[in-house]
């Protein structure tokens, strides 16, 4: 079986998931993992699909024929990232550059972001916007988690947010 990453973006409408998943299934594909969400007025999908090599080309052609969706496909290999998986959660005032600062720090420490989700919510009493981030990361074995926690505390103080690392 081959693995494909399929991404699709288009104006939100009922039936997108049904049409896309039906095309995948009718070509012998299996959705292994996916994320789907509405962003603005568009619906976005990213998924990992396995498919028999003899059906791969016809699947890609059939996907391209779906109207009103911009679809890309890319072959991929099984995950080989090693390290300790941890969770990072962040919340605080919505200021520009939070993701940039955090991701730059993680890059400098060779910490791989496996998954990241961000959203804005409203503070309970004031109603002011709060930025929320949840990430799964892989920390290399040679990196000490206590040092990471200390560094993240410093970053939290500089950004005026709360950051928690769950090792």
TAHU-V262295 format. One record per residue. N is the residue number from 1. PHI is phi as a letter, one per 40 degrees, with the letter a starting at -180 (NA if undefined). OMEGA is omega in degrees with one decimal (999 if undefined). Layout:
((N PHI OMEGA) (N PHI OMEGA))
//
This chain:
((1 NA 175.0) (2 b 176.5) (3 b 177.9) (4 b 167.4) (5 c 178.0) (6 b 173.6) (7 b -178.4) (8 a 177.4) (9 b 176.2) (10 a 177.1) (11 d -177.3) (12 c 177.1) (13 a 175.7) (14 c 172.4) (15 h -178.6) (16 c -177.4) (17 c 179.5) (18 c -178.9) (19 c -178.4) (20 c -178.9) (21 c 176.8) (22 c 178.0) (23 c 180.0) (24 c -178.5) (25 c -177.7) (26 c 176.4) (27 b 174.6) (28 g -179.6) (29 c 178.6) (30 b 178.2) (31 c -178.6) (32 c -177.3) (33 a -180.0) (34 a 172.0) (35 b -179.6) (36 b -179.6) (37 a 172.9) (38 c 176.2) (39 b -173.7) (40 g 179.3) (41 c -178.9) (42 b 174.1) (43 b -178.3) (44 b -178.8) (45 b 168.0) (46 b -176.9) (47 a 172.9) (48 b -176.1) (49 b 170.8) (50 b -177.7) (51 a 175.8) (52 c -178.4) (53 d -178.7) (54 c 179.6) (55 b -172.2) (56 d -177.2) (57 c -179.5) (58 c 176.1) (59 c -178.9) (60 c 178.7) (61 c -179.7) (62 c 178.2) (63 c -179.6) (64 c -178.9) (65 c 179.4) (66 c -177.8) (67 c 171.8) (68 g 175.4) (69 b 171.7) (70 c -173.3) (71 b 172.9) (72 b 177.2) (73 b 178.9) (74 a 174.6) (75 c 179.6) (76 a 179.5) (77 b 176.7) (78 d -179.1) (79 c 178.9) (80 b -178.9) (81 c 178.9) (82 b 177.5) (83 i -179.5) (84 c 179.5) (85 c -178.6) (86 b 178.2) (87 b 173.8) (88 b 173.3) (89 b -177.2) (90 b 173.1) (91 a 178.8) (92 i -178.7) (93 d -178.3) (94 c 178.7) (95 b 177.5) (96 c 171.2) (97 g -178.5) (98 c -178.9) (99 c 179.7) (100 c -178.0) (101 c -178.3) (102 c -177.1) (103 c 177.3) (104 c 177.3) (105 c -179.3) (106 d 178.3) (107 c -179.0) (108 c 179.7) (109 c -178.1) (110 f 177.3) (111 c -176.1) (112 c 174.3) (113 c 179.3) (114 c -177.1) (115 a 177.6) (116 a 178.6) (117 b 177.1) (118 b 174.0) (119 a 177.3) (120 b 173.1) (121 b -179.8) (122 b 176.9) (123 c -174.3) (124 d -174.3) (125 c -174.7) (126 c -177.0) (127 g 179.7) (128 c -176.9) (129 c 175.7) (130 b 176.5) (131 c 179.4) (132 b 179.9) (133 b 172.3) (134 b -177.4) (135 b 167.1) (136 b -179.4) (137 b 177.3) (138 b -178.2) (139 c 179.0) (140 d -177.6) (141 d -177.9) (142 c -179.8) (143 c -178.6) (144 c -179.5) (145 d 179.1) (146 c 176.6) (147 c 179.1) (148 c -179.9) (149 c 178.7) (150 c 179.0) (151 c 179.9) (152 c 176.0) (153 c 177.6) (154 c 178.5) (155 c 179.2) (156 d 179.7) (157 c 179.9) (158 c -177.6) (159 c -177.3) (160 g 179.6) (161 b 172.3) (162 b 176.9) (163 b 177.5) (164 b 175.6) (165 b 177.3) (166 b -177.9) (167 c 999))
//
